[in-house]
Amino acid sequence: MDKLIPDPPLNKAKPYTPNTMFMIVPDMDTESLLAHACESLASANVMASDFATFLTGPQRNTALAIAQIIMLAELAVNRALDNVDPQG
């Protein structure tokens, strides 16, 4: 009679646990998150625009396009912030 060999155990990976070094506080309010996102996008826009001044040709156009996309995202975040806390 053949001896039954048990199946190897299934690979049980540990559940994913994010690194908390750069984790946003889970109960942060929407208005604060939007305000920080807006400030970050404004800074990124300035950096991309400043960087574009050192470039020429297609690379400059690409950097300016990135700055424009960042600006459009900033406008969207500003509108969301206005929806959360209308000022008038």
KEMI-596320 format. One record per residue: residue in one letter; y, z, x of N, C-alpha, C in turn; residue number from 1. Coordinates in steps of 0.05 Angstrom, whole numbers. Layout:
BEGIN
   aa       ny       nz       nx      cay      caz      cax       cy       cz       cx     i
    a        Y        Z        X        Y        Z        X        Y        Z        X   NUM
...
// end
This chain:
BEGIN
   aa       ny       nz       nx      cay      caz      cax       cy       cz       cx     i
    m      -23        0       17        0        0        0       25        0       18     1
    d       44      -17       11       68      -19       27       86        6       22     2
    k       97       15       44      115       38       42      143       28       34     3
    l      155       40       14      181       32        5      203       43       24     4
    i      220       26       33      242       34       50      267       36       32     5
    p      280       59       32      303       62       15      326       44       24     6
    d      341       35        4      365       18       10      385       35       26     7
    p      399       22       45      419       37       60      441       45       41     8
    p      454       68       46      475       77       28      498       57       28     9
    l      510       54        5      533       37        2      556       47       20    10
    n      571       28       31      594       36       47      614       49       29    11
    k      617       74       32      637       89       15      662       94       32    12
    a      680       76       28      706       79       43      723      101       30    13
    k      738      114       47      756      134       37      777      121       20    14
    p      787      135       -1      809      123      -16      834      121        1    15
    y      849      100       -5      874       95       10      894      118        6    16
    t      904      128       27      925      148       26      948      138       43    17
    p      971      133       30      994      122       44     1005      142       65    18
    n     1016      131       86     1030      147      106     1055      158       93    19
    t     1059      183       94     1082      195       81     1108      195       98    20
    m     1106      184      122     1130      184      139     1154      170      126    21
    f     1149      148      112     1171      133      100     1168      131       69    22
    m     1156      151       58     1151      151       29     1175      161       13    23
    i     1181      146       -8     1203      154      -26     1192      177      -44    24
    v     1209      196      -49     1202      218      -66     1194      207      -93    25
    p     1170      214     -103     1160      203     -128     1178      207     -153    26
    d     1192      229     -154     1208      235     -178     1238      228     -174    27
    m     1244      210     -155     1272      201     -150     1281      186     -175    28
    d     1305      192     -184     1316      179     -208     1323      150     -202    29
    t     1323      134     -223     1327      105     -221     1355       99     -210    30
    e     1375      113     -219     1402      108     -210     1405      111     -179    31
    s     1393      132     -169     1394      137     -140     1379      115     -124    32
    l     1356      107     -135     1340       86     -122     1356       60     -121    33
    l     1369       53     -144     1385       29     -144     1409       30     -126    34
    a     1422       53     -125     1445       56     -107     1437       53      -78    35
    h     1414       64      -70     1405       61      -43     1397       32      -37    36
    a     1384       20      -56     1376       -8      -53     1400      -26      -50    37
    c     1421      -21      -65     1446      -36      -64     1459      -33      -36    38
    e     1460       -9      -26     1472       -4        0     1455      -17       22    39
    s     1429      -16       20     1411      -29       40     1415      -59       40    40
    l     1416      -71       16     1420     -100       14     1448     -108       25    41
    a     1468      -92       19     1495      -98       30     1494      -98       61    42
    s     1481      -78       72     1479      -77      102     1463     -100      113    43
    a     1441     -107       99     1425     -130      108     1441     -156      107    44
    n     1457     -159       86     1474     -183       83     1494     -185      107    45
    v     1506     -163      114     1525     -163      136     1511     -170      162    46
    m     1487     -158      167     1472     -164      191     1464     -193      193    47
    a     1454     -204      171     1446     -232      171     1470     -251      175    48
    s     1493     -244      163     1517     -260      167     1527     -259      196    49
    d     1527     -234      206     1536     -231      234     1517     -246      253    50
    f     1491     -244      248     1472     -258      265     1476     -288      264    51
    a     1483     -299      241     1487     -327      238     1509     -338      255    52
    t     1529     -321      262     1551     -330      279     1541     -337      307    53
    f     1518     -327      315     1508     -332      342     1489     -356      343    54
    l     1485     -369      320     1466     -391      318     1481     -417      312    55
    t     1466     -439      316     1477     -465      310     1456     -481      296    56
    g     1465     -502      283     1447     -521      270     1429     -509      248    57
    p     1404     -518      247     1386     -509      226     1381     -479      226    58
    q     1381     -467      250     1377     -438      251     1400     -423      237    59
    r     1425     -433      242     1448     -420      229     1446     -423      198    60
    n     1438     -447      190     1435     -452      161     1414     -434      149    61
    t     1392     -430      163     1371     -412      154     1381     -383      151    62
    a     1395     -374      172     1406     -346      171     1426     -343      148    63
    l     1443     -363      144     1462     -362      122     1448     -362       95    64
    a     1426     -378       93     1411     -379       68     1398     -351       63    65
    i     1388     -338       84     1377     -311       81     1398     -292       71    66
    a     1422     -294       83     1445     -277       75     1451     -282       45    67
    q     1450     -307       36     1456     -313        8     1435     -301      -10    68
    i     1410     -303       -3     1388     -292      -19     1392     -262      -21    69
    i     1399     -249        1     1404     -220        1     1427     -213      -18    70
    m     1448     -230      -17     1471     -225      -34     1464     -227      -63    71
    l     1447     -247      -70     1439     -250      -98     1422     -226     -107    72
    a     1405     -216      -89     1389     -192      -96     1408     -168      -99    73
    e     1428     -167      -83     1448     -145      -85     1462     -146     -112    74
    l     1469     -170     -121     1482     -174     -147     1464     -165     -169    75
    a     1438     -172     -167     1419     -164     -188     1416     -133     -189    76
    v     1415     -121     -166     1412      -92     -165     1438      -79     -176    77
    n     1461      -90     -170     1486      -80     -181     1486      -81     -211    78
    r     1476     -104     -222     1475     -107     -251     1456      -86     -263    79
    a     1433      -82     -250     1414      -62     -260     1427      -34     -259    80
    l     1442      -29     -238     1456       -3     -236     1476        0     -258    81
    d     1491      -21     -264     1510      -21     -287     1496      -16     -313    82
    n     1472      -27     -316     1456      -22     -341     1447        7     -343    83
    v     1441       19     -321     1432       47     -321     1455       66     -326    84
    d     1478       60     -314     1501       77     -317     1526       61     -321    85
    p     1531       52     -346     1555       36     -352     1580       52     -346    86
    q     1599       39     -333     1624       53     -325     1646       49     -345    87
    g     1643       33     -366     1665       30     -384     1659       16     -409    88
// end
